[in-house]
Amino acid sequence: MIQTIKLVFSNLTYLIISFTIFVSMLIVLLILSEYVFLEPYVVSHLPPGTEFGFLLIVTLSALSALVIPMNIFRISILKSSKQKMSGSILGSVVGSIAGACSCGPVGFAVISTFGSIGATTTAFLTNYEIPIRLIAIAVLTVTYFTTVKSLKIECKINS
Amino acid sequence: MNKKFLILGTIVIIIAVAIFASSSTPETVNLDITRTHGTISTSMGSPILGNPSAPITIVEFGDYQCHQCYNWYHNTKPSITREYIDTGKVNLVFVDLAFLGNDSPKAAQASYCAEDQGLYWDYHDLLYNSQEPEIDGGWANSERLKAFAFSLGLDMNLFNSCLDSEKYSKRVQYNIQQAHEHGVKGTPGFFIVSSDEQQQIRGAQPFTVFKQILDPMI
């Protein structure tokens, strides 16, 4: 497993991709979930009782930063199918939108634009924020293990 | 002579107690239909919490079902109350932006039904202390809103008829309209208003941010 990770991330390009995904996803999710504010001052804030939500965001960002570059590696270097890529993208997107649609600007925009359907969607994504993020993490974890497995097989075949 | 002093002293004490009792109650019923704070019409908002003649007003746009409003209420508001509202430097007005679910407007209307009986802020506090994680999960439905009123000892005939008749539906809608007009795109949203300045704060920001804005304005 470690060898597979070394194989992918020994290439600087994938290391940069991974770092970019982690940082950008973490910042965006922390802003959307109101852990970080940019106005009127840049300030971070971890209210009591929201620590688990914060931990899930960090885990989600880290897993996305691990799995997505590995799948890009599979597609671009090994010319493999794009099928497994969808798992990593799905996990990242679902996990991201879970907390975004609360009482913040995204939820407000969704409700203002889509009316009662938007309100129902927002309520669902807010009520089940933690379970949805856990499912997204589970999807990314499964994708990670299947990617590692297929990389091992494909690398042996290609080498 | 002594009897005269005794009577005079008793009258002075009664007057002093009456003045203290009236000044220590932060709640004032909102009867001013022309009330504005900066560019915001707060005439349909909550009664003023704190000193009505304080030089600075915090206008909070909020929803009773909003989790971030709950966070702000429990984590930031106590410090603001202690350092600025209780000391008479700042007062606060709550204006509804009830958009999150079907129970949000109803909860906002219920708060004004409680205001009819002089207990707006008690009811407001009770709602934020009773908030449950699930939006429209039933914690703020009509039955529960009536139960909250009962627990505060409100006249239930008055409260029920007020809530069931949707007496304050238009009032809540007016407040939501104020939020739209001032570009509030989420809750909680704040405006810090002084005589010559108006600054917006978006989200459940920590006390340090409010302090950095309030201190130079005082």
Interface residues (C-beta under 8 A of the other chain):
Chain A: E34 F37 E39 P40 Y41 V43 H45 P47 P48 G49 T50 S102 C103 G104 P105 G107 F108 A109 I111 S112 A119 T122 A123 T126 N127
Chain B: D63 Q65 C66 H67 Q68 C69 N71 H74 N75 F99 L100 G101 N102 P133 E134 I135 D136 G137 K185 G186 T187 P188 Q199 I201 R202 G203 A204 Q205 P206 T208 V209 Q212 I213
